[in-house]
């Protein structure tokens, strides 16, 4: 049980799950039924409503400001997913992850510098340098159609960075369960809003 409180172990576990998820995402994005980007992002956002299942495990009503911030982070996360999966469609899973590994931490650090009191505290600076350095080593070694991929990667990195920082602000103020519930609500509502565009609605229902 002690491992569940170890940040390093949880980070390794999380990245292992993310890696498996990206490979599966790439497989699905090649299938005729799930190749359409609007359709794919909608259903990823729609199933986030299951985050409400966490409510019995420590949810409490936060201030209106924190609720709105958590909700906004969820909407922004959905937009980040759109650009990320657009990049994933254009390249291989390992390539896309490598490029994001260089840009996303930098975007997070820049945004955190303006919103968090300690964006890079203590020994985390060295870890951050190694993380970003490793990401850019992989970045320059990959062969990609940069003109096609880079705009989506930059937009996804900036939006993921903003999402990360807003989540941190909300989690610090409300706790994980409360913040995550409003985050998933934002993602769900953002997905439902995609139905307002007729072309997307037809693709999703079809």
Wavefront OBJ file of the C-alpha trace (Angstrom):
o trace
v 0.000 0.000 0.000
v 2.963 2.293 0.572
v 3.610 2.323 -3.170
v 0.271 4.049 -3.713
v 1.638 7.075 -1.852
v 4.951 7.087 -3.764
v 4.951 9.786 -6.421
v 7.731 8.184 -8.494
v 5.957 4.821 -8.619
v 2.659 6.448 -9.570
v 4.349 8.485 -12.320
v 5.970 5.361 -13.802
v 2.677 3.475 -13.591
v 0.772 6.373 -15.177
v 3.212 6.684 -18.083
v 3.038 2.938 -18.670
v -0.742 3.157 -18.926
v -0.482 6.238 -21.175
v 1.950 4.419 -23.479
v -0.423 1.470 -23.858
v -3.310 3.836 -24.421
v -1.491 5.705 -27.203
v -0.732 2.501 -29.080
v -4.391 1.494 -28.839
v -5.465 5.008 -29.897
v -3.311 4.737 -33.006
v -4.850 1.358 -33.858
v -8.369 2.743 -33.453
v -7.617 5.857 -35.489
v -6.776 3.580 -38.418
v -10.117 1.743 -38.300
v -12.926 2.899 -40.622
v -15.442 3.210 -37.769
v -13.210 5.399 -35.587
v -10.975 7.156 -38.121
v -13.008 10.353 -38.001
v -11.402 12.775 -35.540
v -14.600 14.516 -34.393
v -16.236 11.165 -33.721
v -13.218 9.904 -31.764
v -12.764 13.011 -29.614
v -16.501 13.204 -28.899
v -16.728 9.699 -27.472
v -13.539 10.140 -25.438
v -15.076 13.252 -23.919
v -18.531 11.732 -23.484
v -17.320 8.762 -21.428
v -15.588 11.147 -19.031
v -18.987 11.470 -17.317
v -18.064 8.271 -15.478
v -15.721 10.436 -13.405
v -18.832 11.229 -11.350
v -18.511 7.731 -9.871
v -15.789 9.183 -7.630
v -18.259 11.462 -5.840
v -18.859 9.105 -2.851
v -15.114 9.074 -2.135
v -14.569 12.581 -0.833
v -16.552 15.048 -2.944
v -17.595 18.361 -1.397
v -18.939 21.565 -2.915
v -16.100 24.016 -3.608
v -16.327 27.746 -4.143
v -17.935 28.893 -7.387
v -14.581 30.122 -8.660
v -12.835 26.780 -8.126
v -15.774 24.890 -9.628
v -15.619 27.103 -12.731
v -11.833 26.708 -12.970
v -12.077 22.916 -12.758
v -14.858 22.914 -15.351
v -12.826 25.154 -17.686
v -9.811 22.844 -17.338
v -11.992 19.977 -18.558
v -13.131 21.898 -21.632
v -9.563 22.936 -22.444
v -8.442 19.327 -22.030
v -10.930 18.237 -24.686
v -9.542 20.863 -27.083
v -6.006 19.665 -26.310
v -7.064 16.112 -27.133
v -8.394 17.268 -30.491
v -5.006 18.660 -31.579
v -3.095 15.804 -29.988
v -5.051 13.134 -31.848
v -4.766 15.184 -35.028
v -0.986 14.918 -34.621
v -1.264 11.232 -33.760
v -3.139 10.581 -37.000
v -0.236 12.093 -38.953
v 2.587 10.165 -37.271
v 3.424 7.046 -35.318
v 2.513 6.803 -31.639
v 6.143 6.766 -30.468
v 7.033 9.732 -32.672
v 4.118 11.846 -31.504
v 4.822 11.051 -27.853
v 8.482 11.968 -28.324
v 7.653 15.359 -29.812
v 5.094 16.081 -27.084
v 7.702 15.063 -24.501
v 9.806 18.024 -25.574
v 7.176 20.724 -25.939
v 4.477 19.919 -23.361
v 6.656 20.224 -20.194
v 7.986 23.577 -21.381
v 4.477 24.885 -22.000
v 3.440 23.673 -18.539
v 6.438 25.362 -16.879
v 5.886 28.677 -18.662
v 2.217 28.820 -17.716
v 2.935 27.597 -14.176
v 5.430 30.405 -13.666
v 2.566 32.885 -13.844
v -0.031 30.946 -11.863
v 1.765 28.815 -9.257
v 3.882 30.028 -6.353
v 6.474 27.243 -6.837
v 6.341 25.967 -10.422
v 9.724 24.221 -10.144
v 10.702 23.791 -6.525
v 13.840 22.206 -5.085
v 15.195 19.087 -6.767
v 12.422 19.075 -9.368
v 14.426 21.467 -11.565
v 17.019 18.818 -12.439
v 14.296 16.285 -13.153
v 12.561 18.796 -15.387
v 15.749 19.493 -17.353
v 16.339 15.764 -17.868
v 12.722 15.223 -18.912
v 12.721 18.043 -21.456
v 16.226 17.206 -22.675
v 15.267 13.590 -23.265
v 12.138 14.661 -25.071
v 14.055 16.920 -27.442
v 16.732 14.277 -28.108
v 13.911 11.999 -29.277
v 12.338 14.978 -31.060
v 15.356 15.710 -33.290
v 15.961 12.016 -34.011
v 12.493 11.347 -35.442
v 11.619 11.692 -39.106
v 8.269 13.392 -39.405
v 6.423 15.659 -41.785
v 6.984 18.668 -39.519
v 4.908 21.055 -41.630
v 1.940 18.743 -41.153
v 2.476 17.693 -37.527
v 4.088 20.664 -35.767
v 1.087 23.069 -35.642
v -1.082 20.429 -33.954
v 1.736 19.495 -31.566
v 2.333 23.105 -30.512
v -1.375 23.760 -29.933
v -1.806 20.490 -28.040
v 1.265 21.210 -25.891
v 0.067 24.703 -24.972
v -3.444 23.489 -24.120
v -2.189 20.480 -22.149
v 0.183 22.789 -20.274
v -2.697 25.104 -19.364
v -4.820 22.103 -18.350
v -2.068 20.753 -16.090
v -1.617 24.053 -14.285
v -5.343 24.704 -13.840
v -5.816 21.181 -12.495
v -3.003 21.742 -10.004
v -4.577 24.994 -8.810
v -7.971 23.312 -8.382
v -6.569 20.179 -6.710
v -4.613 22.322 -4.245
v -7.769 24.214 -3.305
v -10.397 21.457 -3.343
v -8.673 18.082 -3.138
v -8.400 15.494 -5.886
v -11.917 14.015 -5.947
v -13.773 17.339 -5.997
v -11.453 18.836 -8.594
v -11.601 15.766 -10.798
v -15.407 15.641 -10.732
v -15.679 19.203 -12.068
v -12.870 18.505 -14.542
v -14.740 15.527 -16.006
v -17.972 17.539 -16.108
v -16.207 20.157 -18.216
v -14.855 17.516 -20.587
v -18.303 15.930 -20.909
v -20.105 19.213 -21.579
v -17.423 20.180 -24.096
v -18.034 16.898 -25.908
v -21.802 17.433 -25.940
v -21.239 20.949 -27.358
v -19.589 19.327 -30.387
v -23.063 18.134 -31.394
v -24.026 21.743 -32.152
v -22.083 21.614 -35.393
v -24.258 19.748 -37.942
v -21.374 18.095 -39.814
v -19.843 16.739 -36.602
v -23.249 15.655 -35.308
v -23.883 13.614 -38.450
v -20.455 11.979 -38.250
v -20.891 11.137 -34.554
v -24.369 9.664 -34.903
v -23.401 7.748 -38.024
l 1 2 3 4 5 6 7 8 9 10 11 12 13 14 15 16 17 18 19 20 21 22 23 24 25 26 27 28 29 30 31 32 33 34 35 36 37 38 39 40 41 42 43 44 45 46 47 48 49 50 51 52 53 54 55 56 57 58 59 60 61 62 63 64 65 66 67 68 69 70 71 72 73 74 75 76 77 78 79 80 81 82 83 84 85 86 87 88 89 90 91 92 93 94 95 96 97 98 99 100 101 102 103 104 105 106 107 108 109 110 111 112 113 114 115 116 117 118 119 120 121 122 123 124 125 126 127 128 129 130 131 132 133 134 135 136 137 138 139 140 141 142 143 144 145 146 147 148 149 150 151 152 153 154 155 156 157 158 159 160 161 162 163 164 165 166 167 168 169 170 171 172 173 174 175 176 177 178 179 180 181 182 183 184 185 186 187 188 189 190 191 192 193 194 195 196 197 198 199 200 201 202 203 204 205 206
